[in-house]
Amino acid sequence: MCAFSPQAYPHPWFTRSNIGGYFGGELKRAGYDGIVVTGAADTPVRILIHDDEVRILPADDLWGLDTMDTLQA
């Protein structure tokens, strides 16, 4: 994952991170080399990618959960 770090505000420092797991392989298996997300949502959202279908869905049900509960959901 690569992004401009919000912790560095007001400096536009580009940073990277590794979320591990199966995300990279699953994204490639769905036919994508990467994702570019720009802007910001007014409410919590999640991105659902299933083969050639990409949807932005509400994430209110995930908001406030810890990492393990979010993964399970």
N, C-alpha and C positions, 0 to 999 in steps of 0.2 A: 504494500500500500504506500503510495507516495502522495504527499499533500503539502500545502502551505500550513505551517504549524500555527494554530491559534494561540499557543502559549508564548509565541515570539512577537505577538502584536505589540507595536505597530510595524515591526520589521517583517518583510515578506520572505522569511526563511523557508526554503524548501527542505522537507525532511522525508524520511522513509521509515517503514516499519514492516515487520513480518507477523501476520496473524496466525501462521501455521495451519495445521489441520489439512482438510481436503479442499479448501476453497479454490485454490489455484487450479488444481487438476479438474475439479468439477466445472469451473468456468470455461476452461479450455475444451472440455468434453461437450459443453453446450455450444461450442463454436465461436467463442470470443477469446481474443488475445488480451483484452483489458477493458476497463470501464473508466469513462471520464464523467465525473459528476461536477456540475457547476451550480452556483447559486445556493440558496438555502430554503428549506421548507418552512412554512409558518407553523406547522404542527409536526409531531413525530411521525416519520414515515419509514418504510422499509422497501427495499428493491427486491422483487421476486423475478428470478431468471429461470425459465424452464424452456430449454431448447431455443426456438426462435421467438419465444414470447417473453417480453420484458414489461413488467408492470410496477408502478409505484403505488404501494398500498399503505393504509393507515397503520401505525405501530403503537397506538394508544394502549393496547393490551400488553405490550412489551415494556412500556415506559416504567422505569423504576425497578425492574427486575435485575438481579445480579447476572453475571455472565453465564453460570451454569443453568439457571432457570430460563434464561433467554434461549440458550442453545436447545434445551429440552422442548421449549414451546415451538 
